[in-house]
Amino acid sequence: MQTITVVGSGVMGKGIAYTCAVSGFNVYLNDINEEILEKAKNDIFSLLEGSLQKGFISEDQYGEAKDRLLFETDLELAAKDADLVIEAVLEKMELKIDIFKRLDSICSEETILATNTSTMSPTEIGAQTSRPDKVVAMHFFNPVHKMKLIEVIRGLETSDETVRLVKEVGERLKKETVEVNELPGFVTSRMNCLIGNEAMNMLMEGVASAEDIDKALKLGLNHPMGPLELADLVGLDTRLRNMEYLHQTLGEKYRPSPILLKYVKAGRFGKKSGSGFYHYS
């Protein structure tokens, strides 16, 4: 595999594109308009410069990664020569299915189509294509360039060869992979959403402040980041969509905390909007 197309240039798409380019892949980053892509380009190049200054990448890696990155609004131009396409758009099933149907008609028969979803079904997505054996979920974590794990989620029809190839890509990205048989939420999202939701309920009940809840889990349970900090980083609107999907598919224990609903209604989406459980300058 040499060419990877990333569809969606939000936080996760930018991180995946950066990591793939630094790891030696030719990368197309696709989104719906030039303005969005220009912002993504500036953010990725800024991250490259920071990584160079901090010594995480060499001068050669820096220059080669910039040369490997291409930014394209036309999905057909971006994906027609890809060996692997990684979709990284909003957690909305109808949107993902629409993109995969288009990719199925654009890409060669050998192209693997992956969704970077934290909760949704690669089986359902793959069933809308002519290649369910080549559809898989690759769940990256934020920030992609720092986090070591990729969950590889096998749909009902996903072939052993597809799983093998995406694991090889993970190795080239210097990531560890775990193979998961599909159930809603996979491994990490099921656990993470439960912990985060309980932290939100405790905050709402006045058990402790956001700062002290996060501090307790970091120092008492050795979590690298508190659950409320993490929810702000992921985006409270994204977390709510995940919780609603898990509540629908796995039952009552995943009912979203009322405080999460209230914050999203107020436009407090976390770090990206400037306020969530914390305030950001």
Protein Blocks (a to p, Z undefined) as FASTA:
>chain_A
ZZdcdehjafklmmmmmmmmmnopacddddfbfklmmmmmmmmmmmmmmmmmnopacfkl
mmmmmmmpccdfblklmmmmpfbdcddbdfdfklmmmmmmmmmmmmcfklccddddfkbc
fklmmmmpcblmlgccddddddfklpmbdcddddfklcfklmmmmmmmmmmnopacdddd
ddehijmlmmmmmmmmmmmmmmmnomacfklmmmmmmmmnopabdfklmmmmnopklmmm
mmmmmmmmnojklgccfklmmmmmnopnbjknopafbccZZ
